[in-house]
Amino acid sequence: MKRPALIVVLACLLLMLSACARREAPAPSSSQATTLDQAEAVVADWNATSPPTSGWTPVRLPDIWTTRWPTHDGVVWYRLRWHQAQADAPVGLLLDYVCLADAVYLNGSLIHRDTNLVEPLSRSWIKPQYFLIDRPLLHQGENELLVRVSGLAAYQPAFGSVTVGSPPAVEALQRTGLRWRYDCQLFNLAVGGVLGSLFGIFWLFRRQDVVYGWYAFSALVFAAYSYNFIAYRIWPFATTDGWQALNAALYFASASGFVVFLLRYCGRRKPSFERTLLVLNVVALACALAWPERVGPHRNALVVGGGLLYYTAIFVFIVHAARTRRTDQRMLAACLLIPVLTSGHDFLLFFGVIRGDTYLLALTSPLTLIGMSSVLAHRFAAAVRRVENFNVELRLEVEVATRDLSSTLAREHALALTNTRIGERLNLVRDLHDGFGGSLLSTIATLEQSPPTPETARIVATLKELRDDLRLIIDTTTQEQSADLAGLVAPLRHRWSQRMDVAGVASHWRLEGVEQLHLGPARSLDVLRFLQEALTNVLKHSGASKVELVMRRDPVSLRAEVRDDGCGFDTAAHAQGMGLASLRARAQRLGAMLELRSAVGEGTTVSLEVPLHESPPVA
C-alpha cells in the first residue's frame, strides 16, 4: 500500500472511531427507554445527609455546576421526577455520568452510595451506573430520584443525563458506555504498559540504542497517567488535589520523554534542551508532592505545557520526515497524525469548552501505540539484521585472516627449515673447502710439478673437473642468499673463458634478463652443471674454434643454449654417448625441456628451457 493511501485509511479509521465514540446508539422508542434531561439542583455542604427544602434551581442535564457556582466545593443535590405508567415489571435506571462521587435515592430509599463522599472522594465518573428497579421501590405514577453529588470546582464536577426504561434497552446503553469509557481506557493502559515494558527490555539488552529506552519511558509514564481514567479510588493519596497534581506531573513527564524520543529517533541530541526538560520535570514533581493543594487545582498549567511540548514535537517531526524522505520516519509521522487529529476534541472536553464524557485519544491511542511500536520493531529488526550481517562478514574476515595466518606460519616454518638446512650446507661446504678442497688443490699442484706422463695428465684433468664441480657447489651454496643467477654465472664464465682461451676456442657469452632472477640453490646448481657439462663436451669432443653461450629469460621460462661450430655428430647414433644421459637427468630434475640439434660437420646446439612458475624444490 502506498503512503498516501495509508494516510487515507488511517483517517477513515479515525472517523469511524470518532463516530463510535459518540456512543449515540439508535434512540429506543418511548416504550423502551426515556432520557431525562430536566432536573432541579441545590447547593449543600459536605455533611448534608438530606437535601435543603429551598433554593432549588431548574437545570438541563448534563450539568457542570461550575457554570452556575464557579467556586463551590462540596455537594450539589439533583432531583428528577418521571411518571411510571406501570410498576408491575422492573425497569432499568442508568446514570450516565457522575463526577466525582455520589449517593442515589429513589423515592426516599438509598439504592447506591459511594465509599467516600468526602475527601478522599471516590471516582464514580469512570463508569456509567446501572440499576434494576422493581417494587416496592418503583411506584406506579410519580417517582422521584435524588442524587447527591460530591465534587470539587477545580475538577469539573457534573451530573449527566438519566435514562429509564426496559432493562434490556437501558442495560445495552450501559454496556456501550462502559465499553467506550472504561474498557477502552483499560485496553489503552494495557497496550501502553506492555509495549513500554517490551521496548524497555530491548533497551536493557541494547543500552547503546537509547531511542528504545526513551520510548519505553514515555509509554510507561503515559500508562501510569492513564490509570487516572480507570482508578475508582485515589489511594495512597488523602486528597483529590494530591492525586490530580501527580497525574499532571506524569503527563508533563510523558510529553518530555516523548520529545526526547523523537529527537533521538532523528539522530539528534540537544543536551541543553534535555537538561532544561529534566529540571522542569524535577521541579514539577517536587511541587506536586510538596504542595498538592496548590498544584492540583492549577494542573492545567502542566497539562497545557505538556500538550505544547507533545504536539510541537509531533509537528516538527512530521516536517522533518517529509524533508528526509526516510520510509520509517514517514511511517512514524503517519502514526502520529492520529493523536493530532483527536487532540482538539479532547482538549476542548478537558477544559470544559464542550460537554461529553468520552476522550477520543483513549480510543485511538492503542492504534497509535501499535503503529509506533511496529515502526520501532522494524527498526530493531533492521538493527538485528545489520548485526547478523556484520557477524557473517566478521566470521568470513576471521576465516580469511586465519587462512592467511596459517599460510604465513607455514611459510615461516618452511623458511626456518630452509634456513636450518642452508646453515648445515654452509657448514658442510666450509668443511669441503677447507679440507677436501685444500687437499685437491695440493694434489693437482704436486702432479703438475712432477715429470709429465700420459697417465699423470689424465689424473690432473680428472682432478681439475672435480675442482670445478666443487667450486660450483661452493658458489651456489655460499652466495644463494644474495646472488642472482647472473652473479652465479659470473665465476663459471671467468673460469671457462680462461680454459677456452688456453684451448684456442673463442667463447662468447650473452645473458639477457637473468639479473634479479633467483632459482634457489638446487635449481641454480643444476643449471650451472648443465652449462658446465655442455662446455666440457665442447672442449673434449667438438674440435670447435668458437662456442657461444646464451641465457635468456622469458616471462614464464629461462632458456640456456650452448652452440659450437665443431665437427658435430649423428644424434641417432650417439643417443647415449657424450654425457647426454647426464644432461637429460638434470633436465628432468628441473622439470625442463632438453633439446639437442647436431649434424656431422655442422656443429652442435644444446638448449634447456626451464619453467619459472614451478616452486623450487627444497634442498
C-alpha positions in Angstrom: 0.0 0.0 0.0 1.3 3.4 -0.9 1.9 6.0 1.8 -0.9 8.4 0.7 -3.4 5.5 0.7 -2.2 4.5 4.1 -2.9 8.0 5.5 -6.4 8.0 3.9 -7.1 4.6 5.6 -5.9 5.9 8.9 -8.1 9.0 8.6 -11.1 6.9 7.7 -10.5 4.6 10.7 -10.2 7.6 12.9 -13.5 9.0 11.7 -15.1 5.6 12.4 -13.7 5.5 15.9 -14.9 9.1 16.5 -18.4 8.2 15.3 -18.4 5.1 17.6 -17.1 7.2 20.5 -20.1 9.4 20.4 -21.9 6.3 21.8 -25.2 7.5 20.5 -26.9 4.3 19.7 -30.2 4.4 17.9 -32.7 6.0 20.2 -35.1 3.5 21.8 -38.8 4.0 21.4 -40.8 5.5 24.2 -41.9 2.1 25.3 -38.2 1.0 25.7 -36.3 3.9 27.3 -36.7 7.5 28.2 -33.9 10.0 28.7 -34.5 12.5 31.5 -32.6 15.8 30.9 -34.7 18.1 33.0 -33.8 18.4 36.7 -33.5 20.7 39.7 -30.3 21.4 41.6 -29.5 22.9 45.0 -26.2 23.5 46.8 -25.3 21.9 50.1 -22.3 21.4 52.4 -20.1 18.3 52.7 -22.0 16.9 55.7 -25.6 17.2 54.3 -27.4 13.9 54.6 -30.6 15.3 53.1 -31.3 18.0 50.5 -32.4 21.5 51.5 -36.0 22.3 51.3 -35.5 25.5 49.4 -33.1 27.0 46.9 -33.8 24.5 44.1 -32.8 25.7 40.6 -34.0 24.2 37.3 -31.1 22.8 35.2 -30.7 20.9 32.0 -28.7 17.7 32.0 -25.9 17.0 31.6 -24.9 19.8 34.0 -21.5 21.1 35.1 -22.2 23.0 38.2 -19.3 25.4 38.0 -21.1 27.2 35.2 -23.5 28.2 38.0 -21.5 28.0 41.2 -17.9 28.6 39.9 -16.1 28.2 43.3 -18.3 25.6 45.0 -16.5 22.7 46.6 -18.9 20.3 48.3 -22.3 18.8 47.5 -25.0 19.5 44.9 -28.3 17.7 45.1 -30.1 16.9 41.8 -33.8 16.0 41.8 -35.6 14.3 38.9 -39.2 13.1 38.5 -40.8 10.9 36.0 -44.2 9.3 35.6 -44.2 5.5 35.5 -47.4 4.2 33.8 -47.0 0.6 35.2 -44.9 -0.8 38.0 -45.7 -4.5 37.5 -42.4 -5.2 35.8 -38.9 -4.0 36.7 -37.3 -1.1 34.9 -33.7 -0.1 34.2 -32.2 3.1 35.5 -29.0 4.5 34.1 -26.9 7.4 35.5 -24.8 8.2 32.6 -22.1 10.3 34.3 -21.4 11.5 37.9 -18.3 13.5 38.9 -16.8 12.9 41.4 -18.8 10.7 43.9 -22.5 10.2 44.5 -25.3 8.7 46.6 -28.6 7.7 44.8 -32.0 7.8 46.4 -35.2 6.5 44.7 -38.5 7.5 46.3 -36.7 8.2 49.6 -34.7 4.9 49.7 -30.9 4.7 49.3 -30.1 2.4 46.3 -26.4 3.3 45.9 -23.7 5.1 47.9 -20.0 5.5 47.0 -17.5 4.5 49.6 -16.2 8.1 50.1 -18.5 11.1 49.7 -15.9 13.3 51.4 -12.2 13.5 50.8 -10.6 11.3 49.6 -13.5 11.2 47.2 -14.5 8.2 45.2 -14.5 8.4 41.4 -17.8 7.4 40.0 -17.2 9.2 36.8 -15.2 6.4 35.3 -18.2 4.2 34.7 -21.9 4.6 34.0 -24.2 3.4 36.8 -26.9 0.9 36.1 -29.7 -0.1 38.5 -32.6 -2.6 38.1 -35.6 -1.2 39.9 -38.7 -3.1 41.0 -41.4 -2.9 43.6 -41.7 -1.7 46.2 -39.0 1.0 45.3 -40.7 1.5 41.9 -44.0 3.3 42.2 -46.8 3.4 39.7 -47.3 7.1 38.8 -44.9 9.7 40.1 -41.3 8.6 41.0 -38.6 10.9 42.5 -34.8 10.4 42.0 -32.4 12.2 44.3 -28.7 12.2 43.5 -26.2 13.6 46.0 -23.1 14.6 44.0 -19.8 15.4 45.8 -17.2 17.3 43.9 -14.5 19.9 43.7 -14.8 23.0 41.5 -11.3 22.6 40.0 -12.2 19.2 38.5 -15.4 19.8 36.5 -18.0 18.4 39.0 -21.0 17.3 37.0 -24.1 15.2 36.7 -25.0 13.6 33.3 -28.3 12.5 31.9 -30.6 9.8 33.3 -32.3 7.1 31.3 -35.2 4.9 32.4 -36.9 2.1 30.5 -36.9 -1.6 29.7 -34.0 -3.3 31.3 -32.6 -4.8 28.1 -32.5 -1.4 26.3 -31.1 0.5 29.3 -28.5 -2.2 30.0 -27.4 -2.1 26.4 -26.7 1.6 26.7 -24.8 1.0 29.9 -22.7 -1.7 28.2 -21.9 0.7 25.4 -20.9 3.4 27.7 -18.8 1.0 29.8 -17.1 -0.2 26.7 -16.0 3.2 25.3 -15.4 5.0 28.6 -13.8 2.3 30.8 -12.8 -0.8 28.7 -11.0 1.3 26.1 -9.1 3.1 28.7 -8.2 -0.2 30.3 -7.0 -1.5 26.9 -5.1 1.6 26.3 -3.3 1.3 29.6 -2.5 -2.4 29.0 -1.2 -1.8 25.5 1.0 1.1 26.6 2.3 -0.8 29.6 3.1 -4.0 27.6 4.8 -2.1 24.7 6.7 0.1 27.1 7.9 -2.9 29.1 8.8 -4.7 25.9 10.9 -1.9 24.5 12.4 -1.3 27.9 13.7 -4.9 27.8 15.0 -4.2 24.3 16.9 -1.2 25.7 18.3 -3.2 28.6 19.9 -5.6 26.1 21.0 -2.8 23.8 22.0 0.1 26.0 23.6 2.0 23.2 20.3 2.3 21.3 18.7 4.8 23.7 15.8 5.5 21.4 14.1 2.4 22.8 14.8 3.5 26.3 13.1 6.9 25.8 10.1 5.3 24.0 9.7 2.8 26.9 10.0 5.7 29.5 7.4 7.8 27.6 5.0 4.8 27.1 5.2 3.6 30.8 4.8 7.1 32.3 1.8 7.7 30.0 0.4 4.3 31.1 0.7 5.5 34.7 -1.1 8.7 33.8 -3.8 6.7 32.0 -4.6 4.8 35.2 -6.3 8.0 36.2 -9.2 7.1 33.9 -9.9 3.7 35.5 -9.0 4.2 39.1 -12.0 4.1 41.4 -10.0 5.2 44.5 -7.1 7.7 44.8 -5.0 5.6 47.2 -2.5 6.3 48.6 -3.4 10.0 48.4 -5.6 11.6 51.1 -6.9 14.3 48.8 -8.0 14.6 45.2 -5.6 17.5 44.9 -2.7 15.3 45.5 -3.9 12.7 43.0 -4.5 15.3 40.3 -1.2 17.1 41.0 0.7 13.8 40.5 -1.2 13.0 37.3 -0.4 16.4 35.8 3.3 15.9 36.6 3.1 12.4 35.0 1.5 13.9 31.8 4.3 16.5 31.6 7.0 13.9 32.1 5.5 11.6 29.5 5.4 14.5 27.0 9.0 15.4 27.8 10.1 11.8 27.3 8.3 11.7 24.0 10.1 14.8 22.8 13.5 13.3 23.6 12.4 10.0 21.9 11.6 11.9 18.7 14.9 13.8 18.9 16.9 10.6 19.3 14.9 8.9 16.6 16.0 11.6 14.2 19.6 11.1 15.4 19.7 14.5 17.1 20.9 15.4 20.6 20.1 18.7 22.4 21.9 18.5 25.7 20.9 21.9 27.0 17.3 21.4 26.0 17.2 18.0 27.6 18.7 19.3 30.8 16.1 22.0 30.8 13.3 19.5 30.5 14.9 17.4 33.3 15.0 20.4 35.6 11.3 21.3 34.8 10.2 17.8 35.4 12.0 17.6 38.7 10.5 20.9 39.8 7.0 19.8 38.7 7.2 16.5 40.6 8.6 18.1 43.7 5.9 20.8 43.7 3.2 18.2 43.1 4.3 16.2 46.1 5.1 19.1 48.4 2.2 21.4 47.6 -0.6 19.3 46.1 -3.3 21.7 47.3 -1.8 24.3 45.0 -0.6 22.3 42.1 -3.8 20.1 41.8 -6.3 22.9 41.3 -3.9 24.6 38.8 -3.0 21.4 37.0 -4.0 23.0 33.7 -0.6 24.8 33.6 1.3 21.4 33.5 -1.3 19.9 31.1 -1.0 22.9 28.7 2.8 22.8 28.9 2.9 19.1 28.3 0.5 19.4 25.4 2.5 22.1 23.8 5.6 20.0 24.1 3.9 16.9 22.8 2.2 18.5 19.7 5.1 20.8 18.8 7.4 17.9 18.7 4.9 15.9 16.5 4.6 18.8 14.0 8.3 19.3 13.9 8.9 15.6 13.4 6.3 15.4 10.6 8.1 18.3 8.8 11.4 16.6 9.3 10.1 13.3 8.0 8.7 15.0 4.9 12.1 16.5 4.2 14.3 13.5 4.9 12.2 11.1 2.8 13.1 8.1 5.1 10.4 5.4 4.9 10.5 4.6 8.6 10.2 8.2 9.7 7.3 8.8 7.3 5.5 5.7 8.7 6.0 7.1 12.2 4.8 10.5 11.1 1.6 8.9 9.7 1.0 7.2 13.1 1.5 10.5 14.9 -1.2 12.1 12.8 -3.9 10.2 14.7 -3.4 11.9 18.1 -3.0 15.2 16.3 -6.5 14.8 14.8 -8.1 13.8 18.0 -6.4 16.2 20.4 -8.6 19.2 19.6 -11.7 17.4 20.7 -10.0 16.1 23.9 -8.5 19.5 24.9 -11.9 21.2 24.5 -13.5 18.5 26.5 -10.8 18.7 29.2 -11.2 22.4 29.6 -15.0 22.2 29.7 -15.5 24.1 26.4 -17.6 21.3 25.1 -19.7 18.7 27.1 -19.1 15.0 27.0 -17.7 12.1 28.9 -15.5 10.2 26.3 -12.0 11.1 25.4 -11.2 10.2 21.8 -7.5 9.8 22.5 -8.2 6.8 24.6 -9.9 5.2 21.6 -7.1 6.0 19.1 -4.1 5.8 21.4 -3.8 1.9 21.2 -3.7 2.2 17.4 -1.1 4.9 17.6 1.0 2.9 20.1 0.8 -0.2 18.0 1.8 1.7 14.8 4.7 3.4 16.6 5.8 0.1 18.1 5.6 -1.6 14.7 8.0 1.1 13.3 10.3 0.6 16.3 10.1 -3.1 15.9 11.0 -2.7 12.2 14.0 -0.6 13.3 15.0 -3.1 15.8 14.7 -6.0 13.3 16.8 -3.9 10.8 19.5 -3.4 13.5 19.5 -7.1 14.3 19.9 -7.9 10.6 22.8 -5.4 10.4 24.4 -7.1 13.4 23.9 -10.6 11.8 25.3 -9.4 8.5 28.2 -7.8 10.4 28.8 -11.1 12.2 28.8 -13.0 9.0 31.2 -10.6 7.4 33.3 -10.7 10.6 33.3 -14.5 10.5 34.4 -14.5 6.9 37.1 -12.0 7.6 38.3 -14.1 10.5 38.4 -17.2 8.3 40.4 -15.3 5.7 42.7 -13.9 8.4 43.1 -17.4 9.9 43.9 -18.9 6.5 46.4 -16.1 5.8 47.9 -16.5 9.3 48.2 -20.3 8.7 49.8 -19.7 5.3 52.2 -17.2 6.8 53.1 -19.6 9.7 53.6 -22.4 7.2 55.8 -20.1 5.1 57.8 -19.1 8.1 58.1 -22.7 9.2 59.3 -23.7 5.7 61.7 -20.7 5.7 63.0 -21.7 9.1 63.6 -25.3 7.9 65.3 -23.9 4.7 67.5 -21.6 6.8 68.5 -24.5 9.0 69.3 -26.7 6.0 71.2 -23.8 4.4 73.2 -23.4 7.6 74.0 -27.1 7.6 75.0 -27.0 4.0 77.2 -23.9 4.6 79.0 -25.7 7.3 79.4 -28.7 5.1 80.7 -26.5 2.2 83.2 -24.8 4.5 84.4 -28.2 5.6 84.7 -29.3 2.0 86.5 -26.1 1.0 89.0 -26.2 3.9 89.5 -30.0 3.9 88.8 -31.7 0.6 89.3 -28.5 -1.5 92.7 -27.9 0.0 93.8 -31.5 -0.4 92.6 -31.4 -4.0 94.5 -28.3 -5.0 97.6 -29.5 -3.2 97.4 -32.8 -5.2 96.9 -31.0 -8.5 99.9 -28.7 -7.8 102.1 -31.7 -6.9 101.2 -33.7 -10.0 101.7 -30.7 -12.3 105.2 -30.3 -10.9 106.1 -33.9 -11.4 107.5 -35.3 -14.7 104.7 -35.3 -17.2 103.3 -38.6 -18.4 100.1 -39.5 -20.2 98.7 -41.1 -17.0 99.6 -38.0 -14.9 97.9 -35.8 -17.4 94.6 -37.8 -17.2 94.7 -37.7 -13.5 95.3 -34.0 -13.4 92.4 -33.4 -15.8 90.1 -35.5 -13.7 91.1 -33.7 -10.5 90.5 -30.4 -12.2 87.0 -31.5 -13.2 86.4 -32.4 -9.5 87.8 -29.0 -8.6 85.4 -27.2 -10.9 82.4 -29.2 -9.7 83.4 -28.4 -6.1 83.6 -24.7 -7.0 80.1 -24.8 -8.5 78.8 -26.3 -5.2 80.6 -23.7 -3.1 79.4 -20.8 -5.3 75.8 -21.8 -5.4 75.7 -22.5 -1.7 77.6 -19.6 -0.2 76.1 -16.9 -2.5 72.4 -18.1 -2.6 71.1 -15.6 -0.2 72.4 -12.6 -2.1 73.4 -13.5 -5.7 71.0 -13.8 -8.6 71.6 -16.2 -11.5 73.8 -13.6 -13.3 76.0 -13.4 -10.2 76.3 -17.2 -10.0 77.2 -17.5 -13.7 80.0 -14.9 -13.4 82.6 -17.2 -11.7 81.7 -20.0 -14.1 82.2 -17.7 -17.1 85.5 -16.5 -15.8 86.9 -19.9 -15.3 85.7 -21.4 -18.6 86.7 -18.3 -20.6 90.3 -18.9 -19.4 90.1 -22.6 -20.2 88.7 -21.9 -23.7 91.4 -19.3 -24.4 94.1 -21.8 -23.5 92.4 -24.4 -25.7 92.2 -21.9 -28.6 88.5 -21.7 -28.6 86.8 -18.3 -28.9 84.0 -18.0 -26.4 81.1 -15.6 -26.4 78.6 -15.2 -23.5 75.3 -13.4 -23.8 73.0 -13.0 -20.7 69.5 -11.4 -21.1 67.1 -10.7 -18.3 68.7 -13.0 -15.7 69.6 -10.2 -13.3 67.4 -10.4 -10.2 66.4 -14.0 -11.1 66.7 -16.4 -8.1 66.1 -20.0 -8.8 67.1 -21.4 -5.4 70.2 -23.3 -4.6 69.3 -26.7 -6.0 67.9 -25.5 -9.3 70.7 -22.9 -9.8 73.3 -25.7 -9.2 71.6 -27.9 -11.8 71.5 -25.1 -14.4 75.3 -24.4 -13.8 76.1 -28.0 -14.0 74.2 -28.2 -17.3 76.3 -25.4 -18.7 79.5 -26.9 -17.3 78.7 -30.3 -18.8 77.8 -28.7 -22.2 81.1 -26.7 -22.2 83.1 -29.8 -21.2 81.6 -31.7 -24.2 82.6 -28.8 -26.5 86.1 -28.8 -25.1 86.6 -32.5 -25.3 84.7 -33.7 -28.3 83.7 -31.0 -30.7 87.0 -29.7 -32.0 85.3 -26.3 -32.3 87.1 -23.0 -32.8 84.2 -20.9 -31.5 81.5 -21.5 -28.9 78.5 -19.3 -27.9 76.5 -19.5 -24.7 73.1 -17.7 -24.5 70.9 -17.3 -21.4 67.6 -15.5 -22.0 64.7 -15.0 -19.6 61.1 -15.0 -20.9 58.0 -14.2 -18.8 57.5 -17.8 -18.0 60.8 -19.6 -18.7 64.6 -19.5 -18.7 66.3 -20.7 -21.9 70.0 -21.7 -21.7 71.7 -22.6 -25.0 75.3 -23.7 -25.9 76.3 -23.6 -29.6 79.6 -24.6 -31.2 81.0 -24.7 -34.7 82.7 -28.1 -34.3 82.5 -31.4 -36.2 79.1 -32.3 -34.9 77.7 -35.8 -34.8 74.9 -38.0 -35.7 72.4 -37.7 -32.8 70.7 -41.1 -33.6 74.0 -43.0 -33.5 75.2 -41.3 -30.3 72.0 -41.1 -28.3 73.6 -42.4 -25.1 77.1 -41.0 -25.5 78.9 -37.8 -24.8 77.3 -37.2 -21.4 73.8 -36.9 -22.9 72.4 -39.1 -20.2 73.7 -36.7 -17.5 72.1 -33.7 -19.3 68.7 -35.5 -19.5 68.8 -36.3 -15.8 69.4 -32.7 -14.9 66.7 -31.6 -17.2 64.3 -34.0 -15.6 65.1 -32.7 -12.1 64.5 -29.1 -13.3 61.2 -30.1 -14.9 62.8 -28.6 -18.1 62.8 -29.5 -21.8 66.1 -30.5 -23.3 66.7 -30.0 -27.0 69.8 -31.3 -28.9 70.5 -30.3 -32.5 73.6 -31.6 -34.4 74.8 -32.9 -37.7 78.2 -34.1 -38.9 80.3 -31.1 -39.9 77.7 -28.6 -38.8 78.4 -28.1 -35.2 76.1 -28.8 -32.1 73.5 -26.9 -30.2 72.3 -27.9 -26.8 69.4 -26.0 -25.2 67.5 -26.2 -22.0 64.2 -24.5 -21.3 63.4 -24.2 -17.6 59.9 -23.1 -16.4 59.9 -20.4 -13.9 56.4 -20.8 -12.4 57.2 -24.0 -10.6 58.3 -23.7 -6.9 61.9 -24.6 -6.4 62.3 -27.9 -4.6 63.6 -27.7 -1.1 67.2 -29.0 -0.8 
